[in-house]
């Protein structure tokens, strides 16, 4: 099976999440792993929301590029944006054992992606953030 790649261009609006989710679902289904869509969607929605709300302060009109790729038994997603530089892989994991009222805000998205996926990276290139994540989908194919 050759590489399969889907490129999306989204605007920096939260209502684009529906299109993101539908695209991930369709891509995973076309790759024969529809059960993997929920995990990839959850992580992509979390990171997309953080870009829009925190990186761009809710400002619409910014281009956010999404690449979904199937390479062998892996699916990888890359989110590329022009928000201020921010490395989500460097945030501190939250203390999940601490009482809710004493926990610091932030870090749950990183924890979520790092727990569900087997790769999670960040790079800053040409004034744009590149956040990627992925994992093998073999478990969803019964291998």
Backbone bond lengths (Angstrom), bond angles and torsions (degrees), N, CA, C in turn:
res aa  C-N    CA-C-N  psi(-1)  N-CA   C-N-CA  omega(-1)  CA-C   N-CA-C  phi
1 X - - - 1.459 - - 1.523 108.10 -
2 X 1.324 117.20 126.10 1.459 121.65 177.11 1.512 111.13 -77.45
3 X 1.315 115.27 167.80 1.462 120.24 178.11 1.521 110.44 -62.92
4 X 1.306 115.92 141.21 1.459 122.76 174.88 1.517 107.29 -121.05
5 X 1.336 116.79 129.68 1.464 120.89 -176.41 1.517 108.95 -132.82
6 X 1.313 115.60 137.46 1.463 122.41 174.39 1.520 107.55 -123.66
7 X 1.329 116.70 127.24 1.467 122.57 178.15 1.526 108.58 -106.22
8 X 1.314 116.80 131.35 1.466 122.27 175.42 1.517 108.95 -121.82
9 X 1.305 116.67 147.13 1.457 122.33 171.09 1.522 105.97 -122.51
10 X 1.329 115.58 118.07 1.459 121.66 -179.32 1.520 109.33 -116.30
11 X 1.324 115.53 154.49 1.451 120.70 172.73 1.529 108.03 -89.10
12 X 1.288 117.20 156.70 1.469 122.35 -177.70 1.536 110.88 -79.39
13 X 1.322 114.69 61.79 1.474 122.51 177.17 1.517 108.43 -129.99
14 X 1.313 116.67 139.29 1.462 119.54 -178.65 1.519 112.73 -62.47
15 X 1.339 118.33 -25.23 1.464 118.51 179.70 1.532 112.21 -70.56
16 X 1.320 117.83 -6.57 1.463 121.74 174.34 1.532 111.82 -76.63
17 X 1.330 117.31 -11.58 1.464 121.00 -179.63 1.528 110.59 -59.24
18 X 1.334 117.91 -36.93 1.465 119.86 179.09 1.524 110.78 -60.75
19 X 1.312 117.23 -43.87 1.459 121.00 -179.94 1.534 110.74 -66.86
20 X 1.326 116.56 -37.75 1.459 121.24 176.71 1.531 110.01 -61.58
21 X 1.316 116.55 -49.16 1.472 121.20 -178.78 1.528 111.47 -62.92
22 X 1.313 116.95 -43.54 1.471 120.53 179.43 1.527 110.74 -63.30
23 X 1.316 117.01 -39.08 1.463 120.96 -179.87 1.520 111.60 -67.44
24 X 1.321 117.30 -41.96 1.460 120.72 178.37 1.527 109.73 -64.78
25 X 1.322 116.60 -43.53 1.467 120.30 179.10 1.529 110.77 -60.48
26 X 1.324 117.33 -47.24 1.463 121.33 -179.80 1.531 110.92 -63.53
27 X 1.334 116.54 -40.87 1.461 120.50 -179.51 1.526 110.59 -64.19
28 X 1.318 117.25 -48.46 1.471 121.02 -179.64 1.529 110.95 -62.86
29 X 1.317 116.66 -40.03 1.459 120.67 177.92 1.526 110.63 -62.98
30 X 1.326 116.90 -44.63 1.465 121.08 179.18 1.530 111.57 -64.07
31 X 1.332 116.88 -26.60 1.463 121.00 179.44 1.526 112.17 -88.93
32 X 1.339 117.16 2.74 1.454 121.00 177.50 1.507 114.88 80.91
33 X 1.342 117.36 16.46 1.468 121.11 -179.85 1.534 110.04 -132.03
34 X 1.342 117.33 59.18 1.466 119.08 -177.45 1.529 113.18 -60.56
35 X 1.334 117.40 -28.06 1.464 120.01 -179.70 1.530 112.68 -70.12
36 X 1.324 117.66 -16.79 1.463 121.07 179.10 1.527 111.97 -80.39
37 X 1.320 117.32 -17.25 1.466 121.10 -174.21 1.524 113.26 -58.43
38 X 1.313 118.14 -39.32 1.470 120.51 -176.83 1.527 111.54 -61.22
39 X 1.331 117.67 -43.89 1.468 120.69 -179.63 1.531 111.27 -65.57
40 X 1.327 116.20 -45.04 1.471 119.53 -179.66 1.529 111.05 -66.98
41 X 1.310 116.41 -38.82 1.469 120.31 179.20 1.515 110.96 -64.57
42 X 1.311 117.23 -45.42 1.467 121.17 -179.68 1.529 111.08 -56.98
43 X 1.325 116.97 -46.52 1.462 120.76 -179.28 1.529 111.52 -68.57
44 X 1.319 116.99 -43.64 1.470 120.30 -179.46 1.526 110.96 -64.80
45 X 1.320 117.48 -41.91 1.468 120.27 178.80 1.520 111.24 -62.84
46 X 1.314 117.49 -41.32 1.468 121.70 179.48 1.530 110.68 -61.18
47 X 1.321 116.53 -48.54 1.463 120.31 -178.35 1.525 111.84 -69.64
48 X 1.326 117.80 -40.32 1.460 121.78 177.65 1.536 110.39 -60.96
49 X 1.322 116.39 -45.63 1.468 121.42 179.40 1.524 110.62 -60.24
50 X 1.328 117.12 -42.17 1.465 120.19 179.35 1.520 111.53 -63.81
51 X 1.331 117.15 -39.75 1.465 120.11 177.63 1.522 109.91 -61.05
52 X 1.336 116.52 -50.13 1.466 120.91 -176.13 1.529 111.13 -64.37
53 X 1.323 116.97 -50.85 1.473 120.02 -173.17 1.525 113.34 -77.72
54 X 1.318 117.43 -42.23 1.462 120.14 -173.00 1.530 112.61 -100.34
55 X 1.311 116.88 -45.49 1.461 119.83 -178.59 1.512 113.48 -71.81
56 X 1.343 116.29 -35.68 1.465 120.90 -176.95 1.521 112.68 -115.30
57 X 1.318 117.50 7.93 1.474 123.57 177.67 1.526 112.85 52.18
58 X 1.340 116.26 34.65 1.463 120.60 177.13 1.516 114.49 76.84
59 X 1.319 117.80 8.98 1.470 121.74 -176.80 1.526 110.99 -79.54
60 X 1.321 116.83 117.83 1.461 121.95 176.90 1.521 109.61 -74.38
61 X 1.325 115.74 168.15 1.457 120.76 176.04 1.511 114.91 95.36
62 X 1.322 117.68 1.76 1.456 121.27 175.96 1.527 108.96 -97.88
63 X 1.297 115.99 138.33 1.465 121.86 178.78 1.526 109.62 -80.39
64 X 1.326 115.58 131.09 1.458 121.83 173.53 1.525 106.76 -122.72
65 X 1.321 115.43 117.14 1.462 121.27 -179.75 1.525 109.22 -93.92
66 X 1.315 115.06 137.20 1.462 121.45 178.05 1.526 107.49 -125.52
67 X 1.317 116.01 131.37 1.458 120.49 174.69 1.518 108.54 -120.09
68 X 1.320 116.33 124.69 1.458 122.74 173.47 1.521 106.28 -108.60
69 X 1.320 117.08 129.89 1.460 120.04 -177.29 1.521 110.76 -136.85
70 X 1.315 114.67 135.40 1.475 122.00 171.77 1.511 106.06 -108.19
71 X 1.319 115.56 117.74 1.460 122.03 177.67 1.517 107.25 -129.70
72 X 1.298 115.94 108.72 1.462 119.51 -176.47 1.512 109.85 64.14
73 X 1.331 116.28 -127.08 1.466 118.81 -179.11 1.533 112.31 -96.02
74 X 1.334 117.16 15.58 1.469 121.78 -178.01 1.519 111.62 -111.74
75 X 1.313 113.97 148.44 1.459 121.04 164.61 1.521 106.24 -119.32
76 X 1.321 115.28 131.79 1.462 121.97 177.61 1.517 108.76 -127.01
77 X 1.318 115.18 144.73 1.462 122.01 177.63 1.520 107.89 -126.46
78 X 1.335 115.86 135.91 1.464 122.01 176.42 1.521 107.44 -123.27
79 X 1.334 115.99 132.86 1.460 123.21 176.88 1.530 106.59 -113.31
80 X 1.331 116.11 125.09 1.465 121.32 -176.48 1.525 108.35 -122.60
81 X 1.328 116.69 126.95 1.462 120.88 -176.54 1.516 110.93 -144.12
82 X 1.337 115.44 166.62 1.465 120.88 179.58 1.530 112.52 -106.87
83 X 1.313 115.96 24.73 1.469 120.06 176.88 1.529 109.37 -70.29
84 X 1.315 115.20 172.81 1.461 119.10 176.98 1.528 108.46 -58.67
85 X 1.311 116.19 153.65 1.466 120.76 -179.00 1.518 110.00 -60.82
86 X 1.325 114.84 130.17 1.465 120.23 176.97 1.522 108.40 -157.73
87 X 1.318 116.19 125.03 1.450 122.49 179.95 1.526 109.77 -101.37
88 X 1.329 118.32 100.02 1.465 119.72 -178.74 1.524 112.88 -68.61
89 X 1.331 117.86 -18.57 1.460 119.56 179.64 1.525 111.72 -76.29
90 X 1.327 117.15 -14.03 1.466 121.36 -177.42 1.526 113.10 -96.53
91 X 1.322 117.03 -4.21 1.462 118.47 179.42 1.521 109.90 -70.52
92 X 1.287 115.69 155.72 1.460 121.67 -177.64 1.531 109.36 -78.90
93 X 1.331 115.35 138.19 1.459 119.07 175.57 1.530 109.02 -64.64
94 X 1.317 117.14 139.60 1.466 119.34 179.29 1.529 110.76 -72.02
95 X 1.320 115.37 153.82 1.462 121.01 175.44 1.519 107.06 -83.98
96 X 1.317 116.25 97.16 1.466 120.68 -176.15 1.518 112.82 -73.94
97 X 1.327 116.67 -11.56 1.460 120.04 177.92 1.525 112.57 -89.11
98 X 1.328 116.96 -14.10 1.474 120.69 179.69 1.526 109.33 -73.50
99 X 1.316 116.82 150.10 1.464 119.24 175.81 1.531 110.44 -60.10
100 X 1.297 116.12 143.76 1.471 121.81 -176.48 1.521 111.62 -51.83
101 X 1.302 118.04 -43.18 1.469 120.49 -175.57 1.524 113.53 -68.49
102 X 1.337 118.27 -14.56 1.463 120.38 179.35 1.528 113.24 -107.60
103 X 1.321 117.61 -3.39 1.468 120.32 -178.93 1.524 111.13 -72.67
104 X 1.322 114.90 142.89 1.462 120.38 174.47 1.528 108.93 -71.81
105 X 1.318 115.60 149.72 1.460 120.53 177.49 1.520 108.87 -75.79
106 X 1.312 116.14 139.91 1.456 121.27 176.21 1.511 112.96 100.71
107 X 1.325 114.31 162.83 1.455 120.99 176.09 1.518 114.73 95.44
108 X 1.324 118.00 -17.56 1.459 118.79 -178.07 1.525 112.27 -68.29
109 X 1.331 117.32 -35.18 1.459 120.31 177.71 1.518 111.41 -62.66
110 X 1.330 116.60 -44.78 1.460 121.07 177.34 1.519 110.22 -60.40
111 X 1.313 115.84 -45.05 1.461 120.98 179.69 1.531 110.04 -59.70
112 X 1.313 116.58 -44.77 1.458 122.04 -179.17 1.529 110.91 -60.04
113 X 1.326 116.81 -53.28 1.465 120.87 -177.34 1.529 110.49 -64.19
114 X 1.327 117.34 -45.69 1.465 120.85 -178.39 1.528 112.06 -64.88
115 X 1.316 117.44 -28.87 1.459 121.51 179.55 1.530 111.99 -79.04
116 X 1.326 116.84 -41.06 1.466 121.11 -175.79 1.527 112.20 -81.08
117 X 1.322 117.55 -36.36 1.462 121.72 -174.65 1.529 110.71 -100.10
118 X 1.336 116.41 159.89 1.463 118.88 176.89 1.526 112.71 -102.04
119 X 1.337 116.81 -3.47 1.464 120.18 170.31 1.524 108.55 -140.56
120 X 1.329 115.23 145.51 1.467 122.12 -177.21 1.513 105.48 -158.81
121 X 1.344 117.58 116.94 1.460 119.92 -176.29 1.524 111.15 -141.76
122 X 1.326 113.58 163.94 1.462 121.83 177.89 1.523 108.91 -138.27
123 X 1.342 115.01 140.98 1.469 122.03 170.46 1.521 107.83 -144.09
124 X 1.309 115.23 148.83 1.468 121.85 173.10 1.518 106.37 -109.28
125 X 1.335 116.91 117.67 1.462 121.97 -178.71 1.517 109.53 -133.99
126 X 1.327 116.69 129.18 1.464 122.54 176.92 1.536 112.11 49.01
127 X 1.313 115.72 48.07 1.469 122.93 178.54 1.522 113.49 62.15
128 X 1.313 116.41 26.18 1.466 120.50 177.42 1.525 109.08 -130.78
129 X 1.315 115.32 144.65 1.463 121.59 174.29 1.524 108.95 -84.18
130 X 1.324 116.10 138.78 1.467 122.65 172.98 1.516 106.85 -124.69
131 X 1.314 116.25 110.96 1.456 121.50 177.54 1.518 107.04 -114.80
132 X 1.317 115.38 123.10 1.457 120.02 -178.52 1.510 111.26 -124.70
133 X 1.319 114.76 151.65 1.456 121.33 176.61 1.515 108.62 -154.79
134 X 1.315 116.06 158.25 1.452 119.03 178.47 1.507 111.65 -178.49
135 X 1.332 113.30 178.30 1.460 119.47 176.59 1.509 110.15 -168.01
136 X 1.308 114.27 167.68 1.450 121.17 175.47 1.523 108.43 -69.60
137 X 1.320 115.48 143.44 1.467 119.86 177.72 1.525 110.53 -108.07
138 X 1.335 116.70 11.75 1.467 121.01 -178.38 1.526 111.51 -56.60
139 X 1.323 117.42 -38.11 1.474 119.76 -178.57 1.527 111.90 -63.43
140 X 1.329 116.75 -25.88 1.450 120.39 179.84 1.534 111.93 -84.23
141 X 1.321 116.02 -10.21 1.457 121.00 -179.85 1.526 111.75 -103.70
142 X 1.324 116.38 0.96 1.455 120.37 179.57 1.510 113.59 73.93
143 X 1.322 118.03 23.88 1.477 121.37 179.39 1.488 110.27 -76.49
